[in-house]
Amino acid sequence: MEKGKPTFFENKGKSPQLCNGITNFIIDLDGVVCEDIPNEEPERMANASEIPDTKEQINKWYETGHIITFFTSRTEEHRNVTEKWLSEHGFRYHNIIFCKPRGGNYFYIDDKQIAATRFLGSFNGISCTFHES
């Protein structure tokens, strides 16, 4: 993980807001970045296969200034193997959050604008444009 003072926020006396044109990508690991490995099989995590083309797209977003945060159902006990795998495979990111609820069927509620998509095996066609609702 690359650390440093964020430069992609505007703060006008309120909660920080991302600068115009910057997207905060929150990306799952298992089934999106690598093969889907359940927490009950941690011995497989170190040798997980990458999902084709994900690294290229994620690193492109990173290099163009977007924020990359991985959000995973893996637990804190899987942190070392997960961070090592991401580093060895060349993924660039800002943060990783562990212990996402398991089981799917997410219904996310927030006071900020949200865009979401279901990953169907390819980043082809995924847009980072927000649509007003």
Order of alpha helices (4+ residues) and beta strands (2+ residues): beta-beta-beta-alpha-beta-alpha-beta
